[in-house]
Every structure is written in structure tokens, then in C-alpha cells.
Amino acid sequence: MKALRSVPLLTLLALTSCGIPATGVVEAGGPASGILPITQVYFVENGALVAMPRMTALPGDPEAALQLLMAGPLAGEGDPGRLSTEVPSTPTAMAPPPATDGPGEPASPDTFTVTVKRDAMTIRLPPGMDRLSGIGVRQIVCTVTAAYRLTRPSDATVTAEVTDGGGWQVTASDESCPER
């Protein structure tokens, strides 16, 4: 009688062990975060803005996205020679500090900063940077707000004031940015 009771258990064990050896822990990278390490950087093609996906170590960081924009188009992005930028590059000595959510320490005058307060941003460019064209301002606003929205999705319009700290300033919003 006892032998009949153990038959279903032995059958179950035989079916579940199907010859696959046990393995230890398999390393497969970092934990899932829900945010891909990609941000949209806006360049100019045929006079219009186009979003190019870029890998970034800091997804959702507006200043990291601005640094990618200032690096210019990369080889292999879009048709050769068709992408351009109206935003001058930043000398390598101008490494950006981390973005702030509200008032913080004053930044060095040689760096750019992005200060965020709810759905409003202030983007301060280094003094001496030439005044930007309208499309250059839109490149900056679209790139920075796209990065911001990665970690703070909202239907609200984000406004950005772009200034050089020396009296030049323009206010724009992300309403006119091309779809990402």
C-alpha cells in the first residue's frame, strides 16, 4: 500500500527534473530601472529640428543632455553631412555641474547650468557664448525639456528661460518641439 502512495510523488519528481542542471547566480548587468539610458538630442536637418536618440550615463538629467547637444552630431547620425547645430560647442574645461531643483550654490561663471522649479527652467549659458539664433534656442529648449520629461512625465507645458547671464535672455516652451 505504501508503495502505491509514493508512485505519484516519484512520477512528479521524474517529470520536473528533466535533466537541466542547476546553475548558480548569473550576472546580467545592473538592476532594471524602468528608464532607458537614452535621451533625445535635437539637431537641425533641412532647417527643421530632428530628435536623435543618444546614450547617456544620466537619463533625465537636463545638463547631461545639454552637454550631448554641445558635442554636436556624431558620425552615423542621419544622412552624412545633413545634421548640423546652431549651438556652439562648450570647451572641455566647462564641465557642467549637476542640475538643481531649486535655489542652490551659485555656479561658476564659466559653466552652464540648468535650474528646474516645477515646470519652469532657467538655462544659463556661459558669458561670452555668442547669442543664439531662434533655432539654436529651440535646440537647447527641446533637448533639455526632453531629458527632464524622462523622469518627470507630465502633460503640462515646460517653459525655459535661456540666458547668458550678461543681459541676453529668451523665453520659450517645449510646445513647438517635434514629437520624440
Backbone as CSV, one residue per row, in Angstrom:
resi,resn,N_x,N_y,N_z,CA_x,CA_y,CA_z,C_x,C_y,C_z
1,MET,0.808,-1.182,0.000,0.000,0.000,0.000,0.861,1.260,0.000
2,LYS,1.944,1.249,0.822,2.814,2.397,0.876,3.498,2.615,-0.462
3,ALA,3.796,1.546,-1.173,4.464,1.675,-2.468,3.560,2.404,-3.452
4,LEU,2.254,2.210,-3.403,1.337,2.878,-4.307,1.237,4.368,-4.007
5,ARG,1.362,4.748,-2.753,1.304,6.157,-2.384,2.523,6.927,-2.901
6,SER,3.663,6.318,-2.969,4.879,7.010,-3.395,5.015,7.075,-4.908
7,VAL,4.235,6.316,-5.670,4.312,6.338,-7.136,3.997,7.735,-7.693
8,PRO,2.923,8.412,-7.284,2.679,9.755,-7.822,3.818,10.726,-7.487
9,LEU,4.388,10.627,-6.301,5.480,11.512,-5.918,6.703,11.245,-6.779
10,LEU,7.043,9.991,-6.993,8.190,9.663,-7.839,7.957,10.106,-9.280
11,THR,6.752,9.947,-9.769,6.419,10.381,-11.127,6.563,11.889,-11.257
12,LEU,6.081,12.646,-10.283,6.193,14.097,-10.278,7.659,14.536,-10.262
13,LEU,8.469,13.912,-9.430,9.895,14.240,-9.375,10.581,13.933,-10.705
14,ALA,10.264,12.851,-11.326,10.873,12.483,-12.605,10.499,13.477,-13.694
15,LEU,9.267,13.930,-13.697,8.825,14.872,-14.722,9.419,16.262,-14.536
16,THR,9.633,16.697,-13.312,10.126,18.056,-13.080,11.631,18.173,-13.166
17,SER,12.365,17.086,-13.098,13.815,17.195,-13.113,14.393,17.119,-14.520
18,CYS,13.746,16.850,-15.508,14.043,16.750,-16.940,15.497,16.983,-17.375
19,GLY,16.457,16.754,-16.529,17.849,16.749,-16.942,18.522,18.107,-17.053
20,ILE,17.900,19.191,-16.649,18.527,20.510,-16.725,19.327,20.710,-15.448
21,PRO,20.631,20.930,-15.596,21.436,21.095,-14.391,21.149,22.438,-13.709
22,ALA,21.303,22.473,-12.424,21.121,23.704,-11.660,22.301,24.635,-11.933
23,THR,22.046,25.923,-11.965,23.129,26.895,-12.157,23.161,27.823,-10.967
24,GLY,24.284,28.473,-10.821,24.413,29.463,-9.762,23.847,30.784,-10.248
25,VAL,24.210,31.851,-9.567,23.772,33.185,-9.935,24.433,33.571,-11.256
26,VAL,23.651,34.057,-12.199,24.169,34.502,-13.491,24.126,36.023,-13.511
27,GLU,25.296,36.666,-13.640,25.361,38.128,-13.693,24.822,38.599,-15.039
28,ALA,23.905,39.533,-15.032,23.305,40.025,-16.268,23.177,41.536,-16.272
29,GLY,24.110,42.238,-15.650,24.056,43.700,-15.644,23.389,44.222,-14.396
30,GLY,23.114,45.521,-14.417,22.511,46.190,-13.273,21.034,45.885,-13.154
31,PRO,20.438,46.321,-12.083,19.005,46.086,-11.892,18.181,46.916,-12.872
32,ALA,17.003,46.424,-13.174,16.106,47.153,-14.058,15.674,48.450,-13.385
33,SER,15.671,49.538,-14.150,15.299,50.810,-13.546,14.047,51.400,-14.166
34,GLY,13.656,50.923,-15.316,12.479,51.473,-15.971,12.794,52.637,-16.891
35,ILE,13.991,53.209,-16.808,14.379,54.318,-17.676,15.557,53.861,-18.527
36,LEU,15.367,53.878,-19.830,16.460,53.517,-20.718,17.532,54.600,-20.666
37,PRO,18.791,54.229,-20.831,19.862,55.227,-20.776,19.986,56.003,-22.085
38,ILE,18.853,56.485,-22.571,18.814,57.207,-23.848,18.078,58.520,-23.636
39,THR,18.578,59.568,-24.259,17.902,60.860,-24.243,17.834,61.372,-25.677
40,GLN,16.876,62.230,-25.953,16.731,62.813,-27.282,17.529,64.113,-27.343
41,VAL,18.357,64.224,-28.363,19.130,65.435,-28.601,18.653,65.991,-29.939
42,TYR,18.343,67.277,-29.978,17.746,67.888,-31.164,18.796,68.613,-32.009
43,PHE,18.877,68.192,-33.279,19.774,68.816,-34.248,18.941,69.403,-35.382
44,VAL,19.613,70.051,-36.316,18.945,70.718,-37.431,19.191,69.905,-38.702
45,GLU,18.107,69.641,-39.422,18.194,68.969,-40.716,17.241,69.680,-41.665
46,ASN,17.794,70.224,-42.735,16.997,70.969,-43.722,16.190,72.088,-43.064
47,GLY,16.773,72.762,-42.091,16.127,73.896,-41.444,15.111,73.545,-40.374
48,ALA,14.935,72.255,-40.084,13.954,71.828,-39.074,14.656,71.010,-37.990
49,LEU,14.065,71.005,-36.800,14.621,70.205,-35.715,14.264,68.735,-35.890
50,VAL,15.235,67.875,-35.607,15.007,66.433,-35.599,15.622,65.870,-34.323
51,ALA,14.943,64.930,-33.718,15.430,64.306,-32.488,16.296,63.106,-32.835
52,MET,17.464,63.046,-32.217,18.361,61.914,-32.372,18.538,61.262,-31.008
53,PRO,18.300,59.950,-30.908,18.493,59.276,-29.617,19.984,59.148,-29.317
54,ARG,20.364,59.460,-28.098,21.759,59.363,-27.664,21.833,58.590,-26.362
55,MET,22.840,57.751,-26.256,23.116,57.052,-24.996,23.658,58.075,-23.995
56,THR,23.271,57.926,-22.748,23.729,58.828,-21.702,23.876,58.066,-20.391
57,ALA,24.830,58.476,-19.612,25.008,57.883,-18.290,23.976,58.429,-17.306
58,LEU,23.370,59.577,-17.663,22.440,60.244,-16.752,21.102,60.532,-17.439
59,PRO,20.293,59.494,-17.729,18.995,59.778,-18.342,18.140,60.631,-17.416
60,GLY,17.479,61.619,-17.992,16.635,62.506,-17.193,17.368,63.720,-16.658
61,ASP,18.682,63.823,-16.882,19.455,64.959,-16.396,19.557,66.008,-17.502
62,PRO,18.909,67.169,-17.339,18.923,68.192,-18.384,20.326,68.680,-18.749
63,GLU,21.220,68.795,-17.777,22.567,69.289,-18.074,23.384,68.259,-18.848
64,ALA,23.195,66.986,-18.549,23.891,65.942,-19.310,23.411,65.963,-20.764
65,ALA,22.118,66.183,-20.975,21.575,66.268,-22.340,22.134,67.492,-23.060
66,LEU,22.246,68.615,-22.354,22.805,69.823,-22.954,24.263,69.610,-23.354
67,GLN,24.994,68.882,-22.553,26.383,68.570,-22.882,26.449,67.715,-24.152
68,LEU,25.530,66.760,-24.311,25.484,65.943,-25.528,25.176,66.812,-26.751
69,LEU,24.264,67.771,-26.594,23.931,68.674,-27.688,25.150,69.492,-28.100
70,MET,25.862,70.015,-27.109,27.009,70.860,-27.407,28.174,70.080,-28.023
71,ALA,28.150,68.763,-27.908,29.169,67.932,-28.556,28.929,67.851,-30.066
72,GLY,27.714,68.195,-30.508,27.399,68.190,-31.937,26.973,66.824,-32.435
73,PRO,26.562,66.769,-33.720,26.137,65.497,-34.301,27.305,64.510,-34.389
74,LEU,26.993,63.241,-34.230,28.000,62.187,-34.334,27.984,61.582,-35.732
75,ALA,29.104,61.015,-36.130,29.158,60.289,-37.399,28.145,59.152,-37.327
76,GLY,27.401,58.964,-38.372,26.409,57.894,-38.404,25.017,58.333,-37.976
77,GLU,24.854,59.545,-37.501,23.525,60.037,-37.148,22.924,60.708,-38.377
78,GLY,21.853,60.175,-38.853,21.193,60.745,-40.032,22.037,60.563,-41.287
79,ASP,21.630,61.213,-42.352,22.391,61.162,-43.591,23.694,61.941,-43.412
80,PRO,24.800,61.459,-43.982,26.090,62.130,-43.799,26.037,63.615,-44.197
81,GLY,26.467,64.464,-43.267,26.557,65.894,-43.522,25.242,66.646,-43.500
82,ARG,24.124,65.981,-43.219,22.832,66.669,-43.248,22.433,67.224,-41.894
83,LEU,22.967,66.674,-40.816,22.657,67.199,-39.488,23.650,68.297,-39.138
84,SER,23.139,69.347,-38.524,24.005,70.428,-38.071,23.471,70.937,-36.745
85,THR,24.124,71.946,-36.222,23.682,72.544,-34.976,23.913,74.038,-35.019
86,GLU,23.050,74.762,-34.363,23.180,76.213,-34.213,23.710,76.557,-32.826
87,VAL,24.068,75.525,-32.057,24.558,75.706,-30.706,26.068,75.470,-30.714
88,PRO,26.848,76.469,-30.290,28.301,76.273,-30.276,28.709,75.239,-29.231
89,SER,29.821,74.574,-29.491,30.301,73.587,-28.533,30.882,74.284,-27.310
90,THR,30.927,73.543,-26.234,31.480,74.051,-24.988,32.910,73.555,-24.869
91,PRO,33.852,74.419,-24.553,35.214,73.933,-24.310,35.205,72.854,-23.234
92,THR,36.106,71.890,-23.343,36.113,70.770,-22.398,36.350,71.216,-20.968
93,ALA,36.939,72.387,-20.762,37.154,72.875,-19.399,35.841,73.268,-18.733
94,MET,34.766,73.414,-19.520,33.472,73.828,-18.967,32.615,72.611,-18.654
95,ALA,33.018,71.830,-17.710,32.221,70.666,-17.331,31.027,71.139,-16.521
96,PRO,29.813,70.666,-16.866,28.629,71.143,-16.157,28.493,70.520,-14.782
97,PRO,28.019,71.303,-13.819,27.688,70.728,-12.515,26.351,70.009,-12.622
98,PRO,25.973,69.204,-11.609,24.680,68.534,-11.670,23.527,69.532,-11.644
99,ALA,22.397,69.140,-12.234,21.206,70.000,-12.258,20.691,70.189,-10.838
100,THR,19.996,71.294,-10.615,19.436,71.556,-9.298,17.930,71.700,-9.406
101,ASP,17.251,71.322,-8.365,15.799,71.507,-8.274,15.528,72.635,-7.296
102,GLY,15.763,73.845,-7.720,15.528,74.987,-6.854,16.810,75.742,-6.606
103,PRO,16.766,76.691,-5.699,17.948,77.515,-5.452,19.070,76.684,-4.847
104,GLY,20.274,76.974,-5.256,21.429,76.238,-4.752,22.638,77.138,-4.730
105,GLU,23.764,76.515,-4.694,25.008,77.260,-4.696,25.161,77.988,-6.030
106,PRO,25.719,79.199,-6.029,25.943,79.881,-7.294,26.974,79.127,-8.122
107,ALA,26.722,79.048,-9.422,27.613,78.318,-10.317,28.783,79.198,-10.725
108,SER,29.830,78.542,-11.141,30.984,79.256,-11.682,30.540,79.981,-12.941
109,PRO,31.064,81.164,-13.214,30.637,81.898,-14.404,31.071,81.239,-15.708
110,ASP,31.972,80.239,-15.653,32.464,79.586,-16.863,31.677,78.346,-17.240
111,THR,30.615,78.020,-16.525,29.857,76.809,-16.802,28.437,77.152,-17.205
112,PHE,27.747,76.182,-17.766,26.319,76.354,-17.990,25.599,75.618,-16.881
113,THR,24.406,76.082,-16.559,23.602,75.443,-15.529,22.156,75.361,-15.994
114,VAL,21.465,74.379,-15.475,20.025,74.248,-15.691,19.404,74.154,-14.315
115,THR,18.547,75.108,-14.002,17.832,75.107,-12.731,16.373,74.809,-13.025
116,VAL,15.822,73.860,-12.298,14.450,73.412,-12.539,13.606,73.709,-11.315
117,LYS,12.455,74.310,-11.553,11.474,74.513,-10.486,10.106,74.214,-11.083
118,ARG,9.558,73.066,-10.710,8.301,72.550,-11.262,8.408,72.464,-12.775
119,ASP,7.539,73.145,-13.520,7.566,73.080,-14.982,8.202,74.321,-15.591
120,ALA,9.159,74.903,-14.885,9.896,76.060,-15.398,11.388,75.811,-15.218
121,MET,12.152,76.210,-16.211,13.600,76.020,-16.176,14.297,77.331,-16.474
122,THR,15.480,77.455,-15.921,16.374,78.535,-16.310,17.648,77.873,-16.798
123,ILE,18.011,78.162,-18.034,19.214,77.604,-18.645,20.188,78.756,-18.804
124,ARG,21.243,78.722,-18.003,22.230,79.793,-18.026,23.456,79.314,-18.792
125,LEU,23.729,79.982,-19.911,24.893,79.662,-20.730,26.076,80.487,-20.246
126,PRO,27.292,80.044,-20.531,28.458,80.823,-20.093,28.498,82.182,-20.792
127,PRO,28.894,83.234,-20.087,29.058,84.528,-20.736,30.103,84.393,-21.852
128,GLY,29.934,85.186,-22.872,30.864,85.124,-23.990,30.415,84.175,-25.080
129,MET,29.453,83.336,-24.781,28.898,82.470,-25.816,28.070,83.369,-26.717
130,ASP,28.265,83.264,-28.024,27.522,84.118,-28.944,26.020,83.954,-28.735
131,ARG,25.290,85.037,-29.010,23.831,84.947,-28.921,23.349,83.907,-29.923
132,LEU,22.372,83.161,-29.503,21.885,82.056,-30.322,20.804,82.507,-31.283
133,SER,20.727,81.813,-32.402,19.622,82.023,-33.333,18.359,81.431,-32.707
134,GLY,17.223,81.709,-33.311,15.958,81.146,-32.824,15.974,79.631,-32.833
135,ILE,16.524,79.032,-33.882,16.558,77.566,-33.942,17.565,77.005,-32.939
136,GLY,18.635,77.754,-32.651,19.584,77.330,-31.620,18.933,77.295,-30.249
137,VAL,18.116,78.308,-29.948,17.379,78.330,-28.683,16.425,77.145,-28.629
138,ARG,15.728,76.873,-29.726,14.797,75.739,-29.755,15.538,74.414,-29.572
139,GLN,16.745,74.282,-30.148,17.531,73.064,-29.943,17.786,72.840,-28.459
140,ILE,18.209,73.898,-27.781,18.509,73.792,-26.351,17.245,73.466,-25.567
141,VAL,16.176,74.221,-25.796,14.935,74.025,-25.039,14.376,72.619,-25.274
142,CYS,14.326,72.170,-26.508,13.772,70.845,-26.806,14.625,69.734,-26.209
143,THR,15.949,69.856,-26.300,16.841,68.835,-25.751,16.721,68.761,-24.236
144,VAL,16.754,69.901,-23.578,16.726,69.939,-22.111,15.368,69.486,-21.578
145,THR,14.289,69.929,-22.198,12.965,69.526,-21.704,12.683,68.052,-21.995
146,ALA,13.190,67.520,-23.106,13.012,66.087,-23.389,13.694,65.253,-22.307
147,ALA,14.895,65.654,-21.904,15.596,64.939,-20.830,14.814,65.054,-19.517
148,TYR,14.354,66.242,-19.214,13.588,66.487,-17.991,12.347,65.586,-17.935
149,ARG,11.651,65.445,-19.047,10.410,64.664,-19.086,10.643,63.159,-18.960
150,LEU,11.872,62.690,-19.157,12.138,61.257,-18.990,11.801,60.781,-17.587
151,THR,12.108,61.590,-16.603,11.876,61.184,-15.218,10.706,61.912,-14.574
152,ARG,10.135,62.879,-15.281,9.013,63.650,-14.739,7.950,63.831,-15.816
153,PRO,7.318,62.735,-16.260,6.321,62.882,-17.321,5.145,63.745,-16.876
154,SER,4.694,64.590,-17.794,3.589,65.492,-17.492,3.030,66.012,-18.802
155,ASP,1.759,66.364,-18.797,1.156,66.991,-19.970,1.336,68.505,-19.946
156,ALA,1.780,69.028,-18.821,1.952,70.479,-18.692,3.090,70.963,-19.581
157,THR,2.926,72.148,-20.118,3.966,72.768,-20.923,5.129,73.157,-20.016
158,VAL,6.335,72.883,-20.469,7.528,73.283,-19.728,8.075,74.538,-20.393
159,THR,8.263,75.588,-19.609,8.846,76.813,-20.144,10.303,76.891,-19.709
160,ALA,11.103,77.496,-20.559,12.529,77.615,-20.269,13.002,79.016,-20.629
161,GLU,13.728,79.607,-19.708,14.378,80.886,-19.967,15.849,80.579,-20.253
162,VAL,16.313,80.972,-21.428,17.707,80.770,-21.818,18.395,82.124,-21.706
163,THR,19.494,82.162,-20.943,20.196,83.419,-20.710,21.702,83.182,-20.712
164,ASP,22.453,84.239,-20.985,23.911,84.131,-20.905,24.445,84.796,-19.643
165,GLY,23.568,85.271,-18.799,23.994,85.901,-17.564,24.518,87.319,-17.766
166,GLY,24.599,87.770,-19.005,25.113,89.108,-19.285,24.058,90.025,-19.865
167,GLY,22.800,89.681,-19.714,21.730,90.546,-20.196,20.914,89.957,-21.332
168,TRP,21.435,88.966,-22.060,20.689,88.346,-23.154,19.840,87.234,-22.582
169,GLN,18.548,87.226,-22.923,17.676,86.146,-22.476,16.510,85.977,-23.429
170,VAL,16.070,84.733,-23.557,14.925,84.363,-24.392,14.106,83.358,-23.603
171,THR,12.791,83.491,-23.662,11.913,82.517,-23.022,11.180,81.744,-24.107
172,ALA,11.159,80.426,-23.959,10.493,79.544,-24.935,9.881,78.377,-24.164
173,SER,9.070,77.588,-24.867,8.473,76.402,-24.240,8.704,75.186,-25.129
174,ASP,8.337,74.036,-24.600,8.518,72.806,-25.375,7.308,72.497,-26.257
175,GLU,6.352,73.415,-26.355,5.165,73.192,-27.200,5.520,73.008,-28.670
176,SER,6.553,73.719,-29.141,6.879,73.652,-30.555,7.937,72.582,-30.879
177,CYS,8.288,71.768,-29.910,9.293,70.719,-30.153,8.675,69.593,-30.967
178,PRO,9.433,69.048,-31.929,8.919,67.911,-32.694,8.671,66.718,-31.757
179,GLU,7.757,65.874,-32.165,7.464,64.670,-31.388,8.713,63.823,-31.259
180,ARG,8.858,63.193,-30.103,10.035,62.355,-29.863,9.776,60.963,-30.311
